[in-house]
Amino acid sequence: LKSPYHGGHLEVIVGPMFSGKSEELIRRVTRAVIARQRVQVYKPAIDDRYHAAAVASHAGRTVDAVAVRGAADIRAHLAGEDTLLRAEPPPLPDVVGIDEVQFLNGEVVPLALELADQGVRVILAGLDLDFRAEPFGWMPDLLARAESVEKLTAICTVCGAPATRSQRLIGGEPARFDDPVVLVGALESYEARCRVHHVVRS
Ligand code: ADP
């Protein structure tokens, strides 16, 4: 698998929910495995939508992953610190993939840059915007620093146009700007929406 970049680099895949970010990450990682490259995939431990230790797309494809609580866990795992009696740290993988990177922590930015500087192809997938259509945490930083950025779209559930935003619904109604990000006990769902049909109540 020839990369257009010399040595390590950073690839970022963004878009709203259901835009196929996980699918695209799985596609790139699977091709690297076919090319006999050493690949390691991570995802935040809070997201156990389908499997505890696999990245899964909404369409059901999966790839093995390690669930982590933050960038420090990734560092420790790459250094082989979870393996006892290791004489020296294992070699870095050729490819490191991380899904749902917006849910990790800001330390993922220096980690991704360090890995890329050390020759690793780093592939990150995550939401570019939150449910209010505001830039999500450290994603703008990653987008600015990446060699390659792919913005994917979903299909608007209202009109069928390309969807660039994630509509948050609470009890079937559009969420308010100030609604807490974590709502205990509320019936909450998300839909892909275009700019016209994305609603944030004030
Ligand atoms: P993401 O990681 O961006 O949330 P996934 O890769 O998990 O996306 O899932 C993408 C898949 O979700 C699509 O291939 C399609 O099968 C399914 N899907 C469900 N709802 C939609 C929608 N509104 N627009 C596009 N794809 C959708």
Residues whose N, C-alpha, C, O or C-beta is under 5 A from the ligand:
A	BS01	ADP	P16 M17 F18 S19 G20 K21 S22 E23 A56 S57 H58 A59 A154 I155 A192
